[in-house]
């Protein structure tokens, strides 16, 4: 955090809508620091212990607080900052209300920094399950010294029943996690994590649907699961208006896989967005400076004997016709200004012949590297009118 002896000198007025899309007005007016308002409320009073703030719709002013995270108002960012009650954190009593809260400022650029001491005036409310201050936000610098905020250290699964009371607080668990899901990494910059030694399992994989055992597994999944995010809502692929970005938590030298061990190495914010609990870094993540580290596979697979190898292979929309020839719209914008997949038509594979040849070469190479006696595949597609059922290639199994 910045040196606490530095004295902020600006009063910042920020106006932003409580929906992530529209500003009520723009601009930041600055004035000298001034005395704090006489009537204030604690962050815990704003948060309450229920699913929503008990002060919903009311304009409130917080007691002096410390900024713990900042997300600039650039396109695709979270657009705001987080404050927490001084002196809170450590081993937290999660039966009591949270001491942290998100302040939404939209696309208006705030000048606060992590470690600043401030009071915030805004309208208390909820946005898709996250308690926040929004509306006509006013930030008042505080010059008095305040006790440091400490990251909460509670084991993640132990907070399952009262996780709402950790919302927006600084957090740095001592326990290890496992990587449970990598699906959203390339598109959203997020990884699914699971606390403890066992990964989540489909409830109906372990017990019959509707059984007490299946319900217990679903509750366990919820207790141990969390999403490690990247501090933004931006994607990573190039577009006509956006340069490509490097995906965090992943390099060619250090791939990340389900079962890998994960440790949170820097404080994160306990956040709730898109119907999931998340660990947000305290600023948009920079590749190489992520708040987590990964190592090896926590679930190594033993060697399997036998004389025959059987493999499955999803060829990912291998269409022998290409979108450009069918009048389809291009998708997956490339940095060279072209598109490489087809969209908005029956052809969902390569956009042009060059992309098809590239797809075919990669597919053939991957199949050969399987070294399988038999392989089962799907997602093949040939033009329905160009071949008969007898000559259409099988999409179920093929000999080596």
Number of C-alpha atoms within 10 A of each C-alpha: 10 9 8 15 10 11 14 19 15 17 20 22 20 27 23 23 18 23 14 16 9 11 18 12 13 14 11 15 11 11 11 11 16 13 9 16 12 7 9 15 12 17 22 19 15 27 30 19 19 11 13 19 20 15 15 17 15 14 16 21 26 26 22 25 28 25 25 30 27 25 24 23 18 14 13 14 19 23 25 24 24 24 30 31 25 20 14 19 24 16 12 17 15 18 14 15 21 28 28 32 28 26 25 29 28 30 24 21 17 20 14 21 17 17 20 24 27 24 21 23 23 23 21 25 24 19 16 11 16 22 26 26 31 29 26 20 23 20 22 27 24 23 19 11 11 15 11 17 22 19 21 23 17 20 17 22 18 12 18 16 12 17 19 27 25 26 24 30 29 30 25 25 19 14 14 17 27 28 27 23 20 15 13 13 21 17 12 18 24 24 26 20 28 27 24 16 13 15 20 20 14 11 20 15 10 11 15 12 12 10 11 11 15 19 16 13 19 16 13 17 20 17 19 22 26 25 23 25 27 28 28 22 15 17 18 18 18 16 17 10 6 13 12 14 13 15 20 21 26 18 12 6 6 11 12 23 19 18 22 20 24 22 20 20 13 16 23 28 27 25 27 21 12 9 9 13 19 26 27 26 28 22 20 19 19 16 15 10 12 18 23 15 15 20 16 14 16 17 14 9 7 6 5 6 7 5 5 8 14 13 14 15 15 12 19 14 16 21 22 16 20 23 27 18 11 14 14 18 14 19 18 15 16 15 14 7 9 15 19 23 23 23 18 12 11 13 25 21 24 28 28 20 16 12 16 21 12 12 19 17 11 12 17 11 10 13 17 10 9 16 13 16 13 16 18 16 18 16 14 17 18 14 13 9 6 8 11 10 8 7 8 13 14 14 13 12 15 12 9 13
